[in-house]
Amino acid sequence: MAATPKSAHGETTAFAGLASRDVHVIGAAFCEGQNLAGADAAPAALRAAGLAPALAKLGWTVHDPGDLDFDARYRERGLGASLPLDKHHESMERYREWEDSGMAVNFATWAHDHGAQHGSGADGDAAVGESSARAPPQIVNGPLIGCGLELVHEAVARAAALGRFALTLGGDHSVAAGSVSALCEAYPRLGVIWIDAHADANTPSTSPSLHYHGMPAAHLLGWFERQPAGFDWLRPGVLPESSLAYIGLRDIDPDEAKLLRASKAHVYTMRDVDKHGIGRVVEMALEAVDPHRNGPLHLSLDVDAVDPHFAPGTGTMVRGGLTYREIHYIAEEMALTGRLVGMDLVEVNPHLEPSQAGGGAARAMHNEDPEAAHVSPTVNLGVELILSALGKTIMHDRYH
Ligand SMILES: NC(=[NH2+])NCCC[C@H](N)C(=O)O
């Protein structure tokens, strides 16, 4: 059966799931949405940890054209002057300094209070139609991010048009602006389950950091006061509020919380997980975004939703997260619907893995996939979660 997402998955038609077991890997080595580099190393690290052979073993045909070439796109669009791109990133030494300081505030705030190494990013960032006289707060590196994420959007749209499962490997959570917008267009009734410690629902006006990785949900939902330069390809509101459910939230900024409370987005915080248990929370979230239980679904998984005990290799860790089993359960339930069409795995930062910091190599457990190289705990968890979302269960190692 040919894949024709638009006509086949219209408003009223029940979606029967992808017709074939083809997964398209979109390597989005992109970390411009935050002030720390390293998340851009994740796609390569996930591949090195054996992602493709493990997916093949599970019964999937893997299409991986390699990482998107962001630099080429920047140059094409005349943004070459912004290269090298790491000018707004803080150093790993500064990150360690923040950790040693006791981490009373998040890294972005700490870096700001301790003389950020990078500029405000405001230069040349004027929003569309805005005069510089009363310039609104500017997303750090805004136009460059818009340009880069358009490439993600295009690649995900292509994967969806081919009827393939769109697996986006971040990168920071910025990439979801590209992937989710593309999938919402390909699958009009798309329900999005967003697993995260943070809501990423700040607008440029509410954001304490002006980092875009804290904003993609707000942008998709249409909450930005104005369209920032470079984002013409993103239709604000492309994701209806009621089609979004969060699980795992525990670090929300005050004005961000106000926006969420006033919206129709479905929020399941860690407290809901405590109260109802993960089984019930997943059921409620799926019911909320897809009341008929017959529409296409997307999983946007930020590894910082997981407790730092299990996922230490990420930039914005927050205590009190999902356990190893809870996060796997979520991924497994998504696979069991048979209607998952895409997944983002974001915010894995191999540079922050304990093994890289001198803590010794992560040890393999006896029952782990021998084909997966044991690079580091968070990278390995990332591979495992992708496998769970694509059908691996305790009783079945083939998607059936
Ligand atoms: N994708 C992430 N890790 N987001 C963290 C966002 C942190 C904070 N709420 C901010 O807006 O900056």
The ligand as a MOL file (V3000), in Angstrom:
LIG
                    3D

  0  0  0     0  0            999 V3000
M  V30 BEGIN CTAB
M  V30 COUNTS 12 11 0 0 0
M  V30 BEGIN ATOM
M  V30 1 N 15.0180 21.5090 26.3360 0
M  V30 2 C 15.4170 21.9110 27.5220 0
M  V30 3 N 16.3230 21.2420 28.1880 0 CHG=1
M  V30 4 N 14.8460 23.0130 28.0180 0
M  V30 5 C 15.2130 23.6080 29.2530 0
M  V30 6 C 14.5450 24.9150 29.4220 0
M  V30 7 C 14.9400 25.6020 30.6980 0
M  V30 8 C 14.2170 26.8830 30.9970 0
M  V30 9 N 12.8290 26.6590 31.2530 0
M  V30 10 C 14.3950 27.8670 29.8510 0
M  V30 11 O 13.4560 28.2980 29.2430 0
M  V30 12 O 15.4840 28.2100 29.5110 0
M  V30 END ATOM
M  V30 BEGIN BOND
M  V30 1 1 1 2
M  V30 2 2 2 3
M  V30 3 1 2 4
M  V30 4 1 4 5
M  V30 5 1 5 6
M  V30 6 1 6 7
M  V30 7 1 7 8
M  V30 8 1 8 9
M  V30 9 1 8 10
M  V30 10 2 10 11
M  V30 11 1 10 12
M  V30 END BOND
M  V30 END CTAB
M  END
